[in-house]
Amino acid sequence: MLNLAILIFRVALGLCFVVHGLGKLGIVGPGNLSGFTSWLKSLGLPRPALQARIAMLSELIGGALITVGFGTRIAAFFCFVAMAVAATIGHKGGGYLITNNPPGNEYALNLAVLMLVLILIGPGHYSLDYVLFSGR
């Protein structure tokens, strides 16, 4: 049952990151990469266009890899970094609750913690990592 739980955990989180990456491309939701870049610039981040692309790729590619369980711990690390930056810089001054104005870091912080959990527990048996690298 544990491996089934890890599969559900991994797929739900992976797809969540993919959707957010697609949002930064303007494929889902009202946002786009230009708007995200402008927001990062308004926060005073250096090289906002590069950082926007790195965040988008971390979410899109990292989320896809997490979903299928390939390179899971590495992908989770990159997603963790993206969410740690979002929680500490992107939502700075918003407190914890996402319903605050400005929105707090609740969502990003919890996703960062969940990525740490995935790094620690690994992808489980129902993953490409297990199939390809378990030595069986």
N, C-alpha and C positions, 0 to 999 in steps of 0.2 A: 504493500500500500504506500510506503514511503516513496518509492520511485514513481508511482502514479501521481502522488502529490507534487513531487518535484517537476514532473512533466507539465502539470496544470499550471503551477507557479511560473515556470520558465516560459511557456507559450503565452500566457496572459501578459506577463511583463514584456516579453519580446515584441509582441504585437503592439503594445502600448507605445513603446519606443519607435517602432516603425511608423505608426500613425503620426507621432510628433515630428519625425523626420520629414514625412510627406507634407505635413503642415508648413514646414519651413520652406518647402519647394512650391507652395501654393496649390498643391494637389487636393488637399482636404482643408477645410476651415477657411477663415478669412485672411490668414497671414501669408507671407511670402518671404523669400530670403532677403530681398531689399529692405523690407520693413524690419526684419529681425536685425539686419546689419545696422540700420539707423538707430534702433533701440540700444544695441550694444555700444554704438558710438556715443549716444546720449549718456550712457553710464560711465563714459570715460575710459573704456577698455582700449588697450593698444591693439592696432591692426584688427578692427572690428570685422572687416570683410573676411579675413582669414579665419578668425575665431567663429564667425557665423557658419562658415563652411565646415569647419572641424566639428562643431556641435551637431550640425545637420548630418554629416557622415557618421559620426559616432552613434547617433540615434537610429539612422536608417540602416546602416550596415551592421552595427552592433546589435540592434534589435532583431534583425533577420537572423544573424548568427545565433543569438540567444534562443530564438524561436525553434530553430532546428537542432540546437545543441551542438554546434560546431565551433571550436575555439571559445567555448562558453566563458571560461574564467577571464580570458583576455578581453573579450567583448564586454563582459560585465564590468571590468575595470574601466574601460573607456566610457561606458555609460555612467558609472559611478562618478568619474571626474566631471563629466558634463553636468550631472545633477548637483554635485558639490559646489561647482561654480555658480550654477543657477540659484542654489539655496543661499549661498553666502554673499554673492554679488548682485545677482539679478533681482532678488527679493529683499535686499538689504533695506532695513527701515520699515518693513511691512509687518514685523512681528512673526508669529507662527501661523495663525489662521489664514487660510487662502481667501476667506470671505472678508478679510480686512481691506481697507482702502489706504494705501496700495496693498495688493495681495501679499500675504505672508508666504513664508517658505515651506509651509506644511507639505504640499504635494512633492516638490523637488527634494526636500529633506527625506521624506519617507521613501521615495524612489531610490535615493542614494543609499539609504540603510538596506533596502531590499537587494540592491546590487552587491553590497557587502555580504549579505546572507548567501546569495548565489555563489559568490567567490568562495566562501567557506564550505558550503555543502556540495558544490559541483553540480554537473548537469544531470546526474542520475543515469540509470540504465537505459532509459528510453531516449537516447540521444545519439547523434553521429559520433560524438567524442567517445562514448562507450563502445559503440560498434567498431570504430576504426582503431582505437588505441587501448582497449582493455586487455589485449593479448589473448583473446579467446578466439 
